[in-house]
Amino acid sequence: MGTVQVLRQSSVTPPPALAEAISSELFERIKMREIPVLLMRQQATDAPWAGFCSPSRYTESDEIVIDSRWVERGTFDPYPELIKVIYLHEAAHRLLPDMRHNGAFIAMVLVLFLRAGTDSNGPLWHRSKLYDIQDEGTNAPLAFSWAWKIAHELAVSDLSAEQCAQVIEKRYQGWRTWLASADDRAQARRDAAEAIEQQITSLKESRWWYALTGFMVGVALVAAVAVTL
């Protein structure tokens, strides 16, 4: 083979809907550097996607991808608010490249959504989905509770989005360690409860034994007095 074809990215003016959705004002609110966007058209043979975030080593400038059909006028009008949700979701992946859809990831998503504020449908965090936390499996409720707490803490802080990502990643590892020892803690609680129950049973048995002993001593005294009389 003499030659191969190579795709090269070039900078162009963003479509109006994309420019409206991802504005400089948005970056100020979420305290994040601008992450470049690469527009691609999803092929009919692809599994459905609205956007994706490839590992940095496979990108030219750490860009994230959005399906061009969401931002270009075609069979439907572009929806800036949905474009914003797609962008922030993929931005969370870029900020936490070693995380997938787990507790740390949804915490990052929530930080960005909380800082972004509201849209015509209400608070943007309402757009978070179970999909964003699917890797936690049966631990999803606990993971969301953890993520919700740390996201509210970080969203109002002065930390940049990149710094928030570092905090989330570190604290997530601590939370996973805590979660791993949950079985040991549960067994310790069961052992403590059993010990208390045994103590109560012992006290009850002792009480009845003392009562019986007292009754027998009383009977003996009565009998002794009767004999004396």
C-alpha positions in Angstrom: 0.0 0.0 0.0 1.5 3.3 -1.1 -0.5 5.8 0.9 -3.3 5.9 3.5 -6.0 8.5 4.2 -5.7 10.7 7.3 -8.4 12.9 8.8 -7.3 16.3 10.1 -9.3 18.6 12.4 -9.8 22.2 11.4 -11.3 25.0 13.4 -14.6 26.4 12.1 -17.3 28.8 13.5 -19.6 26.7 15.8 -23.2 26.3 14.7 -25.5 28.8 16.5 -27.1 26.3 18.7 -23.7 25.0 19.9 -22.4 28.5 20.5 -25.6 29.3 22.5 -25.3 26.1 24.6 -21.6 26.3 25.3 -20.9 29.9 26.0 -18.1 31.7 27.8 -20.6 32.5 30.5 -21.2 28.8 31.1 -17.5 28.2 31.6 -17.4 31.0 34.1 -20.3 29.5 36.1 -18.9 26.0 36.2 -15.3 27.2 36.7 -13.9 25.0 34.0 -11.5 25.5 31.1 -13.0 25.2 27.7 -12.8 21.6 26.3 -12.7 21.5 22.5 -15.6 19.9 20.7 -15.3 17.7 17.6 -18.4 17.3 15.6 -19.0 13.9 14.0 -22.0 12.3 12.3 -23.1 9.0 13.8 -23.2 6.3 11.2 -26.3 4.1 10.8 -24.3 1.0 11.8 -23.2 2.6 15.1 -24.8 1.9 18.4 -26.8 5.0 19.4 -24.7 7.8 20.9 -25.1 11.5 21.4 -21.5 12.1 22.3 -18.4 10.4 23.5 -15.0 11.0 25.1 -12.1 9.1 23.8 -8.9 8.6 25.9 -6.6 11.7 25.5 -4.0 9.7 23.7 -6.5 9.1 20.8 -7.3 12.8 20.4 -5.6 15.8 18.9 -6.4 18.3 21.6 -8.3 16.5 24.4 -11.5 17.2 22.5 -14.9 15.5 23.2 -17.2 14.4 20.4 -20.8 15.5 19.9 -23.0 14.0 17.1 -23.4 16.9 14.6 -27.1 16.0 14.2 -27.7 17.5 17.6 -26.3 20.9 16.7 -27.1 21.3 12.9 -30.5 22.1 11.6 -31.9 19.0 9.9 -34.9 16.8 10.5 -35.4 18.6 13.8 -34.3 22.0 15.3 -31.2 21.9 17.5 -32.0 22.1 21.2 -29.3 24.1 23.0 -30.3 22.9 26.5 -29.8 19.3 25.4 -26.5 20.1 23.8 -25.4 21.6 27.1 -26.3 18.4 28.9 -24.4 16.2 26.4 -21.4 18.5 26.6 -21.2 18.6 30.4 -21.7 14.8 30.6 -18.7 14.2 28.3 -16.7 17.0 30.1 -17.1 15.0 33.3 -15.5 12.0 31.5 -12.6 14.2 30.4 -12.1 15.5 34.0 -12.2 12.0 35.4 -10.6 9.9 32.6 -10.0 6.9 34.9 -13.7 6.7 36.0 -16.6 5.4 34.1 -20.2 5.6 35.2 -19.7 5.2 39.0 -20.2 7.3 42.1 -17.2 9.6 41.4 -18.5 10.3 37.9 -22.0 11.2 38.9 -20.5 13.4 41.6 -18.6 15.3 38.9 -21.7 15.5 36.7 -23.7 16.9 39.6 -21.0 19.5 40.4 -21.2 20.7 36.8 -25.0 20.6 36.6 -25.4 22.4 40.0 -23.0 25.1 38.9 -24.7 25.4 35.5 -28.0 26.3 37.2 -31.3 25.9 35.5 -32.8 25.7 32.1 -36.4 25.9 30.8 -37.2 22.5 32.4 -35.9 23.5 35.9 -32.6 22.7 37.7 -30.1 21.1 35.3 -29.2 18.4 37.9 -32.6 16.9 37.1 -31.0 15.7 33.9 -28.7 13.3 35.8 -29.7 9.7 35.1 -29.2 6.2 36.6 -27.1 5.6 33.4 -24.5 7.9 35.1 -24.1 5.6 38.0 -24.8 2.2 36.4 -21.4 0.7 37.3 -22.2 0.8 41.0 -24.8 -2.0 40.6 -26.6 -2.7 43.9 -24.5 0.0 45.6 -26.0 2.7 43.4 -28.3 4.2 46.2 -25.4 4.5 48.6 -23.1 5.9 45.8 -25.7 8.5 44.8 -26.1 9.6 48.4 -22.4 10.0 48.7 -22.2 11.8 45.4 -25.0 14.1 46.2 -23.4 15.2 49.5 -20.0 15.9 48.0 -21.4 17.6 44.9 -23.3 20.1 47.0 -20.2 20.8 49.0 -18.0 21.3 46.0 -20.5 23.2 43.8 -20.5 26.2 46.1 -16.7 26.2 46.6 -14.2 28.3 44.8 -12.4 25.3 43.4 -12.1 24.9 39.7 -13.8 22.0 38.0 -10.4 20.4 37.6 -9.6 20.8 41.3 -13.1 19.4 42.2 -12.3 16.3 40.1 -9.1 15.7 42.1 -11.0 16.0 45.4 -13.7 13.7 44.1 -11.3 11.0 42.9 -9.4 11.0 46.2 -12.5 10.9 48.4 -14.1 8.3 46.2 -11.2 5.9 46.9 -11.8 6.5 50.6 -15.5 5.9 50.2 -14.8 2.6 48.4 -12.5 1.5 51.2 -15.2 2.3 53.7 -17.8 0.4 51.6 -15.5 -2.6 51.4 -15.4 -2.9 55.2 -19.2 -2.7 55.5 -19.6 -6.4 56.0 -17.1 -6.3 58.9 -19.0 -3.4 60.5 -22.3 -5.2 60.0 -20.9 -8.3 61.7 -19.6 -6.2 64.6 -23.0 -4.7 65.1 -24.6 -8.2 65.1 -22.1 -9.4 67.6 -22.7 -6.4 69.8 -26.5 -6.9 69.6 -26.1 -10.6 70.4 -23.9 -9.8 73.4 -26.5 -7.4 74.8 -29.2 -9.9 74.3 -27.3 -12.5 76.1 -26.6 -10.1 79.0 -30.3 -9.2 79.2 -31.2 -12.9 79.2 -28.6 -13.5 81.9 -30.0 -10.7 84.0 -33.5 -12.1 83.6 -32.4 -15.5 84.7 -30.5 -14.1 87.7 -33.6 -12.1 88.7 -35.8 -15.2 88.7 -33.1 -17.1 90.6 -32.8 -14.4 93.2 -36.6 -14.3 93.5 -36.8 -18.1 93.9 -34.1 -18.0 96.5 -35.8 -15.2 98.4 -39.1 -17.1 98.3 -37.4 -20.3 99.7 -35.7 -18.4 102.4 -39.0 -16.8 103.3 -40.8 -20.1 103.5 -38.0 -21.5 105.7 -38.3 -18.6 108.1 -42.0 -18.9 108.3 -41.6 -22.6 109.0 -39.0 -22.0 111.7 -41.2 -19.4 113.4 -44.2 -21.8 113.3 -42.2 -24.6 114.9 -40.9 -22.2 117.6 -44.5 -21.1 118.4 
